[in-house]
């Protein structure tokens, strides 16, 4: 978020952060280890219901396209099912993303307008109602719908490749980690441009972008070029593989456990 939202420097002045590792170093020096976890409370609160809804949406999307429970879906159908999961998660994701971004930017600028996630949510609601809390919802949808489609389609594709004998249910832990990690990378390769626009829009002062993401896009392209849509690419990719490998491993283990404890459910 800090890389995505850092302002364009004045002529002759360097960027606030020259890259991912410079941002990491300056955050660590200036704010300590806690600075690396700024704004964590909002995503932590939302992460469990968000992933539950995400996988539920994917399962629902598959069932809606199956005539029989054992029908094998094509990859475009899996992509469509994944996109449905992105619609479901946006309701939970948008407020948490808004709060997280504001708290991270606040820390970077040295301001102390919000004392924490709850205080931030209260102030946003007081200032602009529920619309203030959900600012950036359209951009969150633009990010999560296609990215979730890519996420689940890639994971299913890799599972099939890694199990040529067709026994996907016996996929080993290293293979699950590999497939989940790569799915996360493919997910974020699609999600980064709208994520940059979302971060800019959600942290902008009220009224700065009256036409929404179109104004953000025009400003970014005009002032910083197309490459600015991929700001934070290295940081996102460093996170994407281990985080999503762990996510899919947790899902597969949970499903095996539930099938064992309640096979008829």
PyMOL commands that set and color helices and strands:
alter all, ss='L'
color gray80, all
select helices_A, chain A and resi 2-5+20-31+33-37+40-65+75-109+117-133+137-162+168-170+173-203+213-224+226-230+233-261
alter helices_A, ss='H'
color red, helices_A
deselect
rebuild
show_as cartoon
